[in-house]
Amino acid sequence: AIAAPASNVLRSMLTLSDASLADARKRYIESLDALLKEGDFGAKAGESLQASADDLPMGARQKLGLDAYYGWLLDLTEGP
């Protein structure tokens, strides 16, 4: 695989701390959490998730998605 251009990586990193994008990050994280909680991975859920991510670059979406996924896995291993 070819690495993303440095400008895309930098933009994604800055997105994670940009105060003007805090609401966009929050919406995306909430959508991810709802998707994992409901366990609905169908097309409709994917469209909803995509709609909440429009303001975020792909690298930021991937990082936030991994955070949500590993948090979900950790919750599963801790039990009830």
N, C-alpha and C positions, 0 to 999 in steps of 0.2 A: 504494500500500500504506500501511496505517496503522502508525505506529511502535509498538513494544511499550511498555507502561507502564513508567515509570521504575523502579518497584520490581522488575520482572522483569529489566531490564537490570542494575541494581545487584546483584541476587541472583546473576545469571550471572557478573558480574565477581568478586564475592567468592568464588564457588565455585572459581574458578581458583587461589586462594591459601589456601583453607581447609584447614588440616592434617587436620581430621577427615574430609575427603573425598579425601585423597591416594590411598587404595586404590581408590576408585571411579574417579578420573581415570585411574589406572594401568591398571585393567581395561579401561576404555573405549579408551584409547590402544592397548593391546595388541590388542584386538579389531579396531580400525581398521587397524592395521598388518597383521594376519593377513589381513583381508579384501582389502586392496590387494595383498599378496604373492601370495595364491592367485588373485586375479582372479575370484573367485566372487561374483557380485552377485545371486544368486537369492534367493528368499523365505526359505530356511532360513538363509542367511548374514545376511539382514536381521533375522530374529527373534533370532538369536544376538547381533547387535550391539545391538538394542533391549534385550535382557535385561541387557546389561552397562552400560546407560545409565540404569537406573531411578532412581538417586540423584542424577542431574545434571539441572539445568534445560536447556531447549532451547537457550538462548543459549550456554551452556558447551559443549554437544554440538556445536553448529555451529562454534564457534571451534576446538575440538579436531579436528573433522573437516576443516576447512580447513587446519589446520596439517599434518595427516597427508597430505592430498591434495597440497599444494604441496611437501612433503618428498619424496613419491613422484615427482612430476614432476621435481624437481631431481635425484633419483637417476637417472632415465631420461636426462636430458640429459648427465649426467657420463659415461655409458657404462660398459662393463665394467672 
